[in-house]
């Protein structure tokens, strides 16, 4: 059950990303540039990966998990760009891959910072 609690959100996020990538056209709301949408989407993935790698609880999200989470997120971004190359109307893009990697790193770092904050606050209670 702990495995599902930790990794379930990651799998769901990746499935949603795959489903969105499988469409020929995606309408991005509010005129947000494509690279920003990629970075934000992968920031969510990076944060969820830090959570999963830490075992789930907020306090277990540490700096040591940032690089592994960011690498997994970037590798998933690479697989997503490869997948898009087979979808009519879509194409693989190095720029999108860079945005995916940067987003994964930023989300992972933010999650680790949140973990540090939670640990610090628990120490003061």
C-alpha positions as CSV (number, residue, x, y, z in Angstrom):
1,X,0.0,0.0,0.0
2,X,2.9,2.4,0.8
3,X,4.3,1.8,-2.7
4,X,1.0,2.8,-4.3
5,X,0.7,5.8,-2.0
6,X,4.3,6.9,-2.9
7,X,4.4,6.1,-6.6
8,X,0.7,6.2,-7.6
9,X,0.7,10.0,-8.2
10,X,3.8,9.7,-10.3
11,X,2.3,7.0,-12.5
12,X,-0.9,9.1,-12.9
13,X,1.0,12.2,-13.7
14,X,3.1,10.3,-16.3
15,X,-0.1,8.8,-17.8
16,X,-1.7,12.2,-18.1
17,X,1.4,13.5,-19.8
18,X,1.4,10.6,-22.2
19,X,-2.3,11.1,-23.0
20,X,-1.8,14.8,-23.6
21,X,1.2,14.1,-25.8
22,X,-0.8,11.5,-27.8
23,X,-3.1,14.2,-29.1
24,X,-2.3,15.9,-32.4
25,X,-3.0,19.4,-31.0
26,X,-3.2,20.7,-27.5
27,X,-4.8,24.1,-26.7
28,X,-2.7,25.7,-24.0
29,X,-4.9,28.1,-22.0
30,X,-4.3,31.8,-21.4
31,X,-1.7,32.1,-24.2
32,X,1.0,30.4,-22.1
33,X,4.0,29.6,-24.3
34,X,4.6,25.9,-25.0
35,X,8.0,25.9,-23.2
36,X,6.4,27.3,-20.0
37,X,3.6,24.6,-20.1
38,X,6.3,22.0,-20.5
39,X,8.4,23.4,-17.6
40,X,5.3,23.6,-15.3
41,X,4.1,20.1,-16.2
42,X,7.5,18.6,-15.5
43,X,7.9,20.7,-12.3
44,X,4.9,18.8,-11.0
45,X,6.5,15.5,-12.0
46,X,9.8,16.5,-10.4
47,X,8.1,17.3,-7.1
48,X,6.1,14.0,-7.2
49,X,9.3,12.1,-7.9
50,X,11.1,13.6,-4.9
51,X,8.0,12.6,-2.8
52,X,8.0,9.1,-4.2
53,X,11.8,8.6,-3.8
54,X,11.5,9.8,-0.2
55,X,8.8,7.3,0.5
56,X,5.8,9.6,0.7
57,X,5.9,11.8,3.8
58,X,6.7,15.5,3.3
59,X,9.5,15.4,5.9
60,X,11.3,12.7,3.9
61,X,11.9,14.9,0.9
62,X,15.6,15.8,1.0
63,X,18.2,17.5,-1.1
64,X,19.8,14.2,-1.9
65,X,16.7,13.3,-3.9
66,X,16.8,16.3,-6.2
67,X,19.3,14.9,-8.8
68,X,17.7,11.4,-9.1
69,X,14.2,12.9,-9.4
70,X,15.4,15.5,-12.0
71,X,17.1,12.8,-14.0
72,X,14.1,10.5,-14.0
73,X,11.9,13.5,-15.0
74,X,14.3,14.4,-17.8
75,X,14.5,10.8,-19.0
76,X,10.7,10.7,-19.1
77,X,10.7,14.0,-21.0
78,X,13.1,12.4,-23.5
79,X,10.7,9.4,-23.9
80,X,7.8,11.8,-24.3
81,X,9.5,13.8,-27.0
82,X,10.3,10.5,-28.8
83,X,6.7,9.5,-28.5
84,X,5.5,12.8,-29.9
85,X,7.7,12.2,-33.0
86,X,5.2,9.5,-34.1
87,X,2.0,11.6,-33.5
88,X,0.7,13.4,-36.6
89,X,0.9,17.2,-36.1
90,X,3.5,16.9,-33.3
91,X,7.2,16.8,-33.4
92,X,10.1,16.2,-31.0
93,X,11.9,19.3,-29.9
94,X,15.2,19.9,-28.1
95,X,13.7,23.1,-26.6
96,X,10.8,21.2,-25.1
97,X,13.2,18.6,-23.7
98,X,15.2,21.4,-22.1
99,X,12.1,22.9,-20.6
100,X,11.1,19.4,-19.3
101,X,14.5,19.0,-17.7
102,X,14.5,22.5,-16.2
103,X,11.0,22.0,-14.9
104,X,11.9,18.6,-13.3
105,X,14.9,20.1,-11.6
106,X,12.9,23.1,-10.3
107,X,10.0,21.0,-9.1
108,X,12.4,18.6,-7.4
109,X,14.3,21.4,-5.7
110,X,11.0,23.0,-4.6
111,X,9.8,19.7,-3.1
112,X,13.1,19.2,-1.3
113,X,12.9,22.8,0.1
114,X,9.4,22.1,1.3
115,X,10.7,18.9,3.0
116,X,13.4,20.9,4.8
117,X,10.8,23.5,5.9
118,X,8.5,20.7,7.3
119,X,11.4,19.1,9.2
120,X,12.4,22.5,10.5
121,X,8.8,23.3,11.7
122,X,8.4,19.9,13.3
123,X,11.6,20.5,15.2
124,X,10.2,23.7,16.7
125,X,6.9,22.2,17.8
